[in-house]
Amino acid sequence: MAQNRRCTLSANVRSNVTNQICHQGTVPDYYIEARSAEDIQLGLRFAREHKIPVTIKNTGHDYKGRSTGPNTLAIWTKNMVPDLDINENFTPEGCDASVGPAVTYGAGQTTRDMYQKLDGTGYMAVGGSCTTVGVAGGWLAGGGHSILTPTFGLGVDNALQIRVVLPNGTYTTASRCQNQDLFFALRGGGGGTYGVVTEVTSKLHKDRQFTYAFLSMTVPDLRKINEIMVANAERWADDGWGGLYGVDDNNGSVFLAFNPTLSLEESKESLKGLTDYFESVQTDAAPFTAKIITLANHWEAQNQAELLSFLGSEAGISLTRSSRLVPRDNFQTPEGQKAIVDVLVAKGWASVLGTPTAFELPASDLPGGPGESALTAAWRNALWHFTYTSVWDQADPAAVEPKVLSTMFTQISKDMDPMRAITPGAGAYASEGDVYEPDHIRSFWGQKNYDRLLKIKRELDPDNLLSCFTCVGYEEDNERHRCYLPVRSETPDLTSTVVDDFMHNLVENIDC
């Protein structure tokens, strides 16, 4: 981005594509297509011997570009997809007793493929909703939210065992019973940092019916709809809804969510405050679209047309996000609710219902326990994973000028500042967070967890062979990160000569 040296391919350009110079950008020149742990071990050995920085790529489903890096050797795990291994009485390595039904899958296993393979087995597993997300990759490393999370926990809560090749080439297994520091780091400590994951074993849950709700309309009163959504946030979270809701810049409002615990009638009662309002203000010009139905199982839930349409709209485009985990306390007083609404009316927003509000951590996973994860504690008290999104067309020359992109990334980062201001001490989801989060250590992990993670990182990877932008142990002046934009720097004028000087220095030092 810093020099606009890349291929400006676009999903919006389907014909009459003009010839142009195509740059590699941050995409590595060389990849190892890993099919086994041995492939990864050989690659890491080669990188260590020749002091080549390493990038890890699974599906590449990353908003922050952490699965790429200029002048790095990439280890690509997308094709490590053995058959699912379902074990009714799984015992993790190092443990004495079974922890119940579990499924083992490879590093490249995608969510939709896993859900389809589990369909008909009587089980379901917690994973992402975007069809191309790698379940064992950055999704788990970042924490892993899901439409199942409110009831069944995050991805890190469901992981039972992780196999990984460490930077020194050792192939090892981490669980709650052995290599507990590594197990801690791999669950929420960020991807591309501690080793290359080859397989994961996660809990299986009994498949069941779901209630599905899709409610949508353009509303006449922006403040009123925001007030209703904020007033109902605590109830919807505790009722176990997983999905998303929000309001766009054109007063369009949507609630799209699934519930694995409420009956159809209970679900309608849970949503009554919203549906009553929609019904009271609908017109022929602004009709109310409503669907509240019962679905047979998890696979049917993941195949709802509205969900697939929403997720599909993010494919093949350039987008970035800023996010905030909004604590329960903010919703529990009239003053707190008003403060949230005052923030919401300024800009279109979405809240992902992916926080584990109705899930209780077992004693083993509480802070200090063998199953503690590296995630910020803010996840455990948040009702909302609140997001803003910006989109641009990478084939539009005007949209991809470095100064234009700097301004856009700065703006979406600063847009979140009012929500940050009313949620002091809260955090953000690293996998869907602000690329230039102003306090990324406290936001993504918390200082205590980060200190532990950094110690683990230095023990496992003293030469910092594995690194990515704002990951644990990242070195700001490392050249592999120098294609990132100068955003939220001490210089507020991003169109000034400071940016020009920054660009000139980049040209002199590295081909981004």
DATA-V234572 format. One record per helix or strand of 3 or more residues. SS is the DSSP state (H for helix, E for strand). FROM is the first residue (numbers start at 1). TO is the last residue. Records with the same first field share a line. If there is no record, write none. Layout:
BEGIN
SS: FROM-TO, FROM-TO
END
This chain:
BEGIN
E: 30-33, 54-57, 73-76, 85-87, 102-106, 159-166, 171-175, 195-203, 210-218, 242-247, 252-259, 289-295, 318-327, 349-353, 382-392
H: 37-50, 111-118, 138-142, 149-152, 155-158, 180-186, 222-238, 264-270, 272-281, 298-302, 305-312, 328-331, 334-344, 363-365, 377-381, 402-415, 417-422, 430-432, 440-444, 447-460, 479-481, 497-509
END
